[in-house]
Amino acid sequence: MNCNIDEIRSRFDKSLSVLMQNLGPQLINRVQLGLTPGQVIMLHFIYRENQCCLSKLAEMLEVSPSAITIMVDRLENQGIVNRIRDIDDRRVVKVELTDVGRKKINQVYQLRNEIIQHCLTQIDLNKIESFLQTLETLASITQEIDVREFSGI
């Protein structure tokens, strides 16, 4: 292998970017469920949490509470989510998926899983195992990184 680290980083970055676009925003646009990529990400977080406070949702999506309110309004108008007032503290508003919302997010998950499975079956099984070990190692390394150790930030 005659690659220097800058070339390896560049190839990695380009491949990861294409992969994430094709399994993320572009896939969501192609599914044609009438949802934006941002809305699907929101539904994913709500699905994962079962019920989610609007403030926590804003924090997870790194947007303002007013932006979350607008996004939830749109999804609620489409019958995809419901707002729920906390019984103990009426100031706390939670959101949950409706049956329609669960169906839509499950359609995205199912299609994404089918595409990933299709892609993986195009690769030799030994290469997949080696790739997965490398990917898992990389994921583990990134979880331990303290970004303050790097210059330029």
CORGI-V65701 format. One record per backbone hydrogen bond with DSSP energy under -0.5 kcal/mol. NH is the residue of the N-H (numbers start at 0). CO is the residue of the C=O. E is the energy in kcal/mol with one decimal. If there is no record, write none. Layout:
nh,co,e
NH,CO,E
NH,CO,E
This chain:
nh,co,e
7,3,-2.3
8,4,-2.8
9,5,-2.2
10,6,-2.5
11,7,-2.8
12,8,-2.9
13,9,-2.5
14,10,-2.6
15,11,-2.9
16,12,-2.2
17,13,-2.3
18,14,-2.6
19,15,-2.8
20,16,-2.2
21,17,-2.4
22,18,-1.7
23,19,-0.7
25,20,-2.0
26,20,-0.8
27,23,-2.5
28,24,-2.4
29,25,-2.0
30,26,-1.8
31,27,-0.9
32,27,-0.5
39,35,-2.2
40,36,-2.3
41,37,-2.1
42,38,-2.7
43,39,-2.4
44,40,-2.1
45,41,-2.5
46,42,-3.0
47,43,-2.5
48,44,-1.9
49,45,-1.8
50,48,-2.0
51,94,-2.3
53,92,-2.5
56,52,-2.4
57,53,-2.5
58,54,-1.9
59,55,-2.8
60,56,-2.3
61,57,-0.7
61,58,-0.5
62,57,-2.3
67,63,-1.9
68,64,-2.3
69,65,-1.8
70,66,-2.4
71,67,-3.1
72,68,-2.5
73,69,-2.1
74,70,-2.1
75,71,-3.0
76,72,-2.4
77,73,-1.1
78,75,-1.4
79,74,-2.8
80,74,-0.7
81,95,-2.6
83,93,-3.1
85,88,-0.5
85,91,-2.5
91,88,-2.0
93,83,-3.4
94,51,-2.2
95,81,-2.3
96,49,-0.6
97,79,-2.4
101,97,-2.6
102,98,-2.3
103,99,-2.3
104,100,-2.5
105,101,-2.3
106,102,-1.8
107,103,-1.8
108,104,-2.6
109,105,-2.7
110,106,-2.4
111,107,-2.7
112,108,-2.7
113,109,-2.4
114,110,-2.5
115,111,-2.6
116,112,-2.7
117,113,-2.5
118,114,-2.7
119,115,-2.7
120,116,-2.0
121,118,-1.2
122,119,-1.5
127,123,-2.1
128,124,-2.1
129,125,-1.9
130,126,-2.7
131,127,-3.1
132,128,-2.3
133,129,-2.2
134,130,-3.1
135,131,-2.9
136,132,-2.1
137,133,-2.7
138,134,-2.6
139,135,-2.2
140,136,-2.5
141,137,-2.4
142,138,-1.5
143,139,-0.8
143,140,-0.9
144,141,-0.7
146,144,-0.7
148,145,-2.4
149,146,-1.6
152,149,-0.5
